[in-house]
């Protein structure tokens, strides 16, 4: 989809909150941080976050998860992140 055609986008992900350690921007989409596993309560959390369409690019978009914990940190629960995009149909 051509990015200019995107009306709305959301990032959906389930994480297990083991904590990111000292990493500030632990989960990013194209370099922008999304707080999908804040805290360290060791529970699964469902996050549904608005994504600014201008952040997305045609082709590959990069998700990155970082943690510097010594033990169990953050987990992304199967089937993994989903990027939902609503776009305009071309006339």
N, C-alpha and C positions, 0 to 999 in steps of 0.2 A: 504494500500500500504506500502510495506517495504520502509523505508526512503532512503535506499541506491539506490532505483530505481527512485527516484524523479530527474527529469531533471531541472524543473523550477517550481516556485510557486509565486503566486501573491495574495495579500489581496485587496479586493475591498469592499468599504464601503461608504455610504452616511451619512454625519453627518450634524447637525445644529450647527453652531459655536456660542454657547452662552458663551463660555469661561470656562476653567478648574479651574479658581481661582488660588490658589497658588500651585496646584499640578503640579510637573514637568513631570513625566512620567504618564500622564493621561489615555493613551490607550495602552495596552500591549498585545502581543501574546507570550505566554510562557515566560513572564518576560521581553521581549524586547519591548521598546517603538516604536510606529509608530505614526508619526505626522498627524493624520487624521482630526483634527479640530483646527489647530493653529489659534490664533486670537479670536476676539469676535465681529465679524461684524454682527452676527445674520442673517446669510444666509446659505442655504444648500450648501455643498461642496462634490463633488465626488472625492474620492481618490483611486488610483490604484497603489499599492506599491509592489515592488519586495520583496520577502521573501527568505532569504537564506535557501535552503533545509535542512541544518544541524540544523536549529532551530526547525524543525518539528519532531514530534515523532509519532510512530505508536499508534493508539488508540486515546484517547482524547487529544486535544490541548486546552489550556485555553486562552480565551480573557477576559480582564478586563478593565472596564471603571471607572475612579475615577474623582470626582470633589468635591471641598469644597466650592462652591459658595453658597451664602446665598439665591439667587433667582434661576432663570432658568439658567442652565449650558449647557452642551453638550447633544445632543440627537442623538441616532442612529436611522436612518430612516428605516422604514420597507422596505424590508423584513429582513434587518440586514446584518452583514458582510458575505462576501463570500470568501472562500479560494479556489482558483483555482490552481490545481496541474496537471502538465504534467509529466508523468512517462514513463519509458521504459517498453515495453512488454517483458515478459519472452519468450525466444525462445522455 
